[in-house]
Amino acid sequence: MKVFTYSEARQHLAKLLDPAREEEVEIRRRDGTIFSLTVKQPSTRSPFDVPGIDTAATTQDILDAVAESRTR
């Protein structure tokens, strides 16, 4: 594991990203606080990829509800 001071991390952030691809990188502040930098794999799922629900609502019910909300 690589360890950098906060000052080094601020000055050389781009250099920290390369080792973070392979292993965890720690950034330590003078007050003892430790931050961990790791690579995060991008999600292959859409945030809109949610399961549907069965409902008795018709298209007309939905259109009526939208029209009603716009008249308020």
DSSP file (Angstrom, degrees, kcal/mol; ACC not computed):
  #  RESIDUE AA STRUCTURE BP1 BP2  ACC     N-H-->O    O-->H-N    N-H-->O    O-->H-N    TCO  KAPPA ALPHA  PHI   PSI    X-CA   Y-CA   Z-CA
    1    1 A M              0   0    0      0, 0.0     2,-0.3     0, 0.0    24,-0.2   0.000 360.0 360.0 360.0 133.6    0.0    0.0    0.0
    2    2 A K  E     -a   25   0A   0     22,-1.2    24,-2.8    17,-0.1     2,-0.4  -0.671 360.0-160.8 -88.3 143.4    1.3    3.4   -0.9
    3    3 A V  E     +a   26   0A   0     -2,-0.3     2,-0.3    22,-0.2    24,-0.2  -0.994  10.8 177.9-128.9 129.8    1.1    6.2    1.6
    4    4 A F  E     -a   27   0A   0     22,-2.8    24,-2.5    -2,-0.4     2,-0.1  -0.915  28.8-115.7-126.4 152.9    1.3    9.9    0.8
    5    5 A T  E  >  -a   28   0A   0     -2,-0.3     4,-2.5    22,-0.2    24,-0.2  -0.468  33.0-110.8 -79.1 161.8    1.0   13.1    2.9
    6    6 A Y  H  > S+     0   0    0     22,-1.9     4,-2.5     1,-0.2     5,-0.2   0.897 119.9  53.2 -58.7 -41.3   -1.9   15.4    2.3
    7    7 A S  H  > S+     0   0    0     21,-0.2     4,-2.0     1,-0.2    -1,-0.2   0.916 109.6  47.3 -62.4 -44.5    0.6   18.0    0.8
    8    8 A E  H  > S+     0   0    0      1,-0.2     4,-2.2     2,-0.2    -1,-0.2   0.909 111.6  51.7 -62.3 -41.7    2.0   15.5   -1.6
    9    9 A A  H  < S+     0   0    0     -4,-2.5    -2,-0.2     1,-0.2    -1,-0.2   0.909 109.3  49.6 -63.1 -42.6   -1.5   14.4   -2.6
   10   10 A R  H >< S+     0   0    0     -4,-2.5     3,-0.5     1,-0.2    -1,-0.2   0.912 116.3  41.7 -61.5 -42.8   -2.6   18.0   -3.3
   11   11 A Q  H 3< S+     0   0    0     -4,-2.0    -1,-0.2     1,-0.2    -2,-0.2   0.781 127.9  28.3 -77.4 -27.8    0.5   18.7   -5.4
   12   12 A H  T >X  +     0   0    0     -4,-2.2     4,-1.2    -5,-0.2     3,-0.7  -0.245  66.8 143.4-132.2  46.2    0.6   15.4   -7.4
   13   13 A L  H X> S+     0   0    0     -3,-0.5     4,-1.2     1,-0.3     3,-0.7   0.889  74.7  56.2 -56.6 -42.3   -3.0   14.1   -7.6
   14   14 A A  H 3> S+     0   0    0      1,-0.3     4,-0.8     2,-0.2    -1,-0.3   0.862 104.9  53.2 -59.6 -35.5   -2.5   12.7  -11.1
   15   15 A K  H <4 S+     0   0    0     -3,-0.7    -1,-0.3     1,-0.2    -2,-0.2   0.770 105.1  55.5 -71.6 -25.0    0.5   10.7   -9.9
   16   16 A L  H <X S+     0   0    0     -4,-1.2     4,-1.5    -3,-0.7    -1,-0.2   0.785  97.3  64.0 -75.7 -27.4   -1.7    9.1   -7.1
   17   17 A L  H  X S+     0   0    0     -4,-1.2     4,-0.8    -3,-0.2    -1,-0.2   0.854  95.5  57.7 -68.9 -34.2   -4.3    7.9   -9.5
   18   18 A D  H >X S+     0   0    0     -4,-0.8     3,-1.1     1,-0.2     4,-0.5   0.962 110.3  40.6 -63.4 -52.7   -2.0    5.5  -11.3
   19   19 A P  H >> S+     0   0    0      0, 0.0     4,-2.5     0, 0.0     3,-1.1   0.825 107.4  65.1 -65.9 -26.1   -1.0    3.4   -8.3
   20   20 A A  H 3< S+     0   0    0     -4,-1.5    19,-1.0     1,-0.3    -2,-0.2   0.724  91.1  65.0 -67.8 -19.5   -4.6    3.6   -7.0
   21   21 A R  H << S+     0   0    0     -3,-1.1    -1,-0.3    -4,-0.8    -3,-0.1   0.824 114.6  29.7 -67.5 -30.0   -5.6    1.5  -10.1
   22   22 A E  H << S+     0   0    0     -3,-1.1     2,-0.3    -4,-0.5    -2,-0.2   0.776 130.9   1.9-101.0 -33.2   -3.5   -1.4   -8.7
   23   23 A E  S  < S-     0   0    0     -4,-2.5    -1,-0.3    14,-0.1     2,-0.1  -0.950  84.4 -75.5-151.8 167.1   -3.7   -1.0   -5.0
   24   24 A E        -     0   0    0     -2,-0.3   -22,-1.2    14,-0.1     2,-0.4  -0.430  41.0-155.3 -67.6 139.2   -5.1    1.1   -2.2
   25   25 A V  E     -aB   2  37A   0     12,-2.4    12,-3.3   -24,-0.2     2,-0.4  -0.973   4.3-152.6-118.2 131.3   -3.5    4.5   -1.6
   26   26 A E  E     -aB   3  36A   0    -24,-2.8   -22,-2.8    -2,-0.4     2,-0.5  -0.848   4.0-161.1-105.3 140.9   -3.6    6.3    1.7
   27   27 A I  E     -aB   4  35A   0      8,-2.7     8,-2.8    -2,-0.4     2,-0.5  -0.985  12.7-162.1-119.5 120.6   -3.5   10.0    2.2
   28   28 A R  E     -aB   5  34A   0    -24,-2.5   -22,-1.9    -2,-0.5   -21,-0.2  -0.881   2.9-153.6-110.5 131.7   -2.5   11.1    5.7
   29   29 A R    >   -     0   0    0      4,-2.8     3,-1.8    -2,-0.5   -24,-0.0  -0.550  32.5-107.5 -93.7 165.2   -3.1   14.6    7.2
   30   30 A R  T 3  S+     0   0    0      1,-0.3    -1,-0.1    -2,-0.2    -2,-0.0   0.834 118.5  60.0 -60.5 -33.2   -1.0   16.1    9.9
   31   31 A D  T 3  S-     0   0    0      1,-0.1    -1,-0.3     2,-0.1     3,-0.1   0.454 123.0-103.5 -78.4   2.7   -3.9   15.7   12.4
   32   32 A G  S <  S+     0   0    0     -3,-1.8     2,-0.1     1,-0.3    -2,-0.1   0.328  72.5 145.0  96.0  -7.4   -3.8   11.9   11.8
   33   33 A T        -     0   0    0     -5,-0.1    -4,-2.8     1,-0.0     2,-0.5  -0.445  33.9-156.3 -65.4 135.3   -6.8   11.7    9.6
   34   34 A I  E     -B   28   0A   0     -6,-0.2     2,-0.4    -2,-0.1    -6,-0.2  -0.964   8.1-166.9-119.9 130.4   -6.4    9.0    6.9
   35   35 A F  E     -B   27   0A   0     -8,-2.8    -8,-2.7    -2,-0.5     2,-0.4  -0.886  12.5-142.1-112.1 146.3   -8.2    8.9    3.6
   36   36 A S  E     -B   26   0A   0     -2,-0.4     2,-0.5   -10,-0.2   -10,-0.2  -0.918   9.5-163.1-112.6 133.8   -8.3    5.9    1.3
   37   37 A L  E     +B   25   0A   0    -12,-3.3   -12,-2.4    -2,-0.4     2,-0.3  -0.968  21.2 157.1-118.4 119.1   -8.1    6.2   -2.5
   38   38 A T        -     0   0    0     -2,-0.5     2,-0.2   -14,-0.2   -17,-0.1  -0.938  43.7-100.2-136.1 159.6   -9.1    3.2   -4.6
   39   39 A V        -     0   0    0    -19,-1.0     2,-0.5    -2,-0.3   -18,-0.0  -0.571  31.5-151.9 -79.0 143.7  -10.4    2.7   -8.1
   40   40 A K        -     0   0    0     -2,-0.2     3,-0.1     3,-0.0   -19,-0.0  -0.976  14.2-129.1-119.2 126.2  -14.1    2.2   -8.5
   41   41 A Q        -     0   0    0     -2,-0.5     2,-0.1     1,-0.1     3,-0.1  -0.515  30.8-109.9 -73.8 137.6  -15.4    0.2  -11.5
   42   42 A P        -     0   0    0      0, 0.0     2,-0.2     0, 0.0    -1,-0.1  -0.382  34.9-108.6 -67.0 145.1  -18.1    1.9  -13.5
   43   43 A S        -     0   0    0      1,-0.1    -3,-0.0     2,-0.1     0, 0.0  -0.501  17.5-156.5 -73.7 139.8  -21.5    0.5  -13.2
   44   44 A T  S    S+     0   0    0     -2,-0.2     2,-0.3     2,-0.1    -1,-0.1   0.482  70.8  84.1 -93.4  -3.9  -22.8   -1.4  -16.2
   45   45 A R  S    S-     0   0    0      2,-0.0    -2,-0.1     1,-0.0     0, 0.0  -0.737  79.8-121.1-101.3 148.8  -26.4   -0.8  -15.2
   46   46 A S    >   -     0   0    0     -2,-0.3     3,-1.8     1,-0.1    -2,-0.1  -0.596  18.9-127.6 -79.2 144.8  -28.5    2.2  -15.9
   47   47 A P  T 3  S+     0   0    0      0, 0.0    -1,-0.1     0, 0.0    -2,-0.0   0.690 113.1  58.0 -65.6 -14.8  -29.9    4.0  -12.8
   48   48 A F  T 3  S+     0   0    0      1,-0.1     2,-1.8     2,-0.0    -2,-0.0   0.391  75.2 106.4 -92.6   2.3  -33.3    3.7  -14.6
   49   49 A D    <   +     0   0    0     -3,-1.8    -1,-0.1     2,-0.0    -4,-0.0  -0.589  49.2 141.3 -83.5  79.9  -33.0   -0.1  -14.7
   50   50 A V        -     0   0    0     -2,-1.8     2,-0.1     1,-0.0    -2,-0.0  -0.878  57.5 -95.8-121.5 152.7  -35.6   -0.8  -12.0
   51   51 A P        -     0   0    0      0, 0.0     2,-0.1     0, 0.0    -1,-0.0  -0.392  41.0-125.3 -68.0 144.9  -38.1   -3.5  -11.8
   52   52 A G        -     0   0    0     -2,-0.1     2,-0.3     1,-0.0     0, 0.0  -0.302  17.1-137.1 -81.4 170.5  -41.6   -2.7  -13.0
   53   53 A I        -     0   0    0     -2,-0.1     2,-0.4     2,-0.0    -1,-0.0  -0.957  15.5-117.5-128.7 150.0  -44.8   -3.0  -11.0
   54   54 A D        +     0   0    0     -2,-0.3     2,-0.3     2,-0.0     0, 0.0  -0.708  42.1 166.1 -84.9 136.3  -48.2   -4.3  -12.0
   55   55 A T        -     0   0    0     -2,-0.4    -2,-0.0     2,-0.1     0, 0.0  -0.979  44.5-133.7-147.5 156.9  -51.0   -1.7  -11.7
   56   56 A A        +     0   0    0     -2,-0.3     2,-0.1     2,-0.0    -2,-0.0   0.435  68.3 121.2 -89.9  -0.1  -54.6   -1.3  -12.9
   57   57 A A        -     0   0    0      1,-0.1     2,-0.2     4,-0.1    -2,-0.1  -0.404  51.6-149.1 -67.5 137.0  -53.9    2.2  -14.1
   58   58 A T     >  -     0   0    0     -2,-0.1     4,-1.9     1,-0.1     5,-0.2  -0.540  29.0-104.0 -98.7 169.7  -54.5    2.8  -17.8
   59   59 A T  H  > S+     0   0    0      1,-0.2     4,-2.5     2,-0.2     5,-0.2   0.897 124.2  53.4 -58.5 -40.3  -52.8    5.3  -20.1
   60   60 A Q  H  > S+     0   0    0      1,-0.2     4,-2.6     2,-0.2    -1,-0.2   0.883 104.7  54.6 -65.0 -38.0  -55.8    7.5  -19.9
   61   61 A D  H  > S+     0   0    0      2,-0.2     4,-2.1     1,-0.2    -1,-0.2   0.914 110.6  46.5 -59.3 -42.7  -55.7    7.5  -16.0
   62   62 A I  H  X S+     0   0    0     -4,-1.9     4,-2.3     2,-0.2    -2,-0.2   0.922 112.2  49.2 -67.1 -44.4  -52.1    8.7  -16.2
   63   63 A L  H  X S+     0   0    0     -4,-2.5     4,-2.5     1,-0.2    -2,-0.2   0.893 111.2  50.5 -62.5 -39.7  -52.9   11.4  -18.7
   64   64 A D  H  X S+     0   0    0     -4,-2.6     4,-2.5     2,-0.2    -1,-0.2   0.900 110.1  50.0 -64.3 -40.7  -55.8   12.6  -16.6
   65   65 A A  H  X S+     0   0    0     -4,-2.1     4,-2.1     2,-0.2    -2,-0.2   0.898 111.9  47.7 -65.4 -40.3  -53.5   12.7  -13.5
   66   66 A V  H  X S+     0   0    0     -4,-2.3     4,-1.5     2,-0.2    -2,-0.2   0.929 112.6  48.7 -65.5 -45.0  -50.9   14.7  -15.4
   67   67 A A  H  X S+     0   0    0     -4,-2.5     4,-0.8     1,-0.2    -2,-0.2   0.905 111.6  50.1 -61.8 -41.5  -53.5   17.1  -16.8
   68   68 A E  H >< S+     0   0    0     -4,-2.5     3,-0.7     1,-0.2     4,-0.4   0.894 108.3  52.1 -64.5 -40.0  -55.0   17.6  -13.3
   69   69 A S  H >< S+     0   0    0     -4,-2.1     3,-0.6     1,-0.2    -1,-0.2   0.801 106.6  54.8 -68.1 -26.7  -51.6   18.3  -11.8
   70   70 A R  H 3< S+     0   0    0     -4,-1.5    -1,-0.2     1,-0.2    -2,-0.2   0.674 101.7  57.6 -79.9 -16.9  -51.0   21.0  -14.4
   71   71 A T  T <<        0   0    0     -4,-0.8    -1,-0.2    -3,-0.7    -2,-0.2   0.522 360.0 360.0 -90.2  -5.0  -54.2   22.9  -13.6
   72   72 A R    <         0   0    0     -3,-0.6    -1,-0.2    -4,-0.4    -2,-0.1   0.471 360.0 360.0 -78.2 360.0  -53.3   23.4   -9.9
